[in-house]
Amino acid sequence: MSEYIEHDRDENSVGIVEKKFFTFAEPPHEMVLESGAKLGPITLAYETCGTLNADKSNVILILHALSGDSHVAGYYNADDEKPGWWDNMVGPGKGIDTNKYFVICSNILGSCMGSTGPCTINPKTVLPYGLDFPVVTIGDMVAAQKALVDHLGIEKLLAVVGGSIGGMQLLEWCVRYPEMVAAGIPWQPRPVTPPWPSPLMRSAGRRLWPIPSGTAANTILDPSPIWVWPWRA
């Protein structure tokens, strides 16, 4: 996900990080989506870096863009060719200084990078959800992130940072939970998606997931390369 070929050779990196998983909304307590559909269990992939202070007042939540993931900085092992996608910004002495701040970045609901999405096994059918995966909104993504933040015992976010679809989530955070967000740092967000991106996104989606003739629309032949995101902003 990073534009860098190698991780920070100046030893100015957060170092080794671990992808973690949080599961909630276990039946019969499924999450009710904005569409009215129920979804559960839900797993969110997330990563943290920096040190949480005693009163948990130094937390920065980073929200990734459409094609991003939870791997915001650092590397999984010393042989990684690439660091996290924002390694140039997040780390010791960097713009988001992990010597000062505790950083959380989670993979959004509906993604294919560790969180529950179309490639996840549907417990009711024991098959991947495919096109049976319910439509999720920006609000649904934020509600899932709120569950993670609550799970970590954090009552106040020093800042929420996000661009593009991450910026949309930031705006939703500020509307839904203003008492929790001390500051927001958005870039390139839109409160409403204009008409012109829709055909572009649909066209890109068809390129990412061409359905062979005669194949059931909800059958995933090879889950590994598929990005199926039936989102609504």
Secondary structure, DSSP 8 states (H G I E B T S, - for coil): --S-SS--TTS-S--B---EEEEE--TTS-EE-TTS-EE-SEEEEEEEES---TTS--EEEEE--TT--S--SSBSSTT-SS--TTTTTEETTSSEETTT-EEEEE--TT-SSSSSSTTSEETTTTEE-GGGS--EEHHHHHHHHHHHHHHTT---BSEEEEETHHHHHHHHHHHH-TTTBS-EEEES--SS--STHHHHHHHHHHHHS---TT--TT--S-STT-----EE-
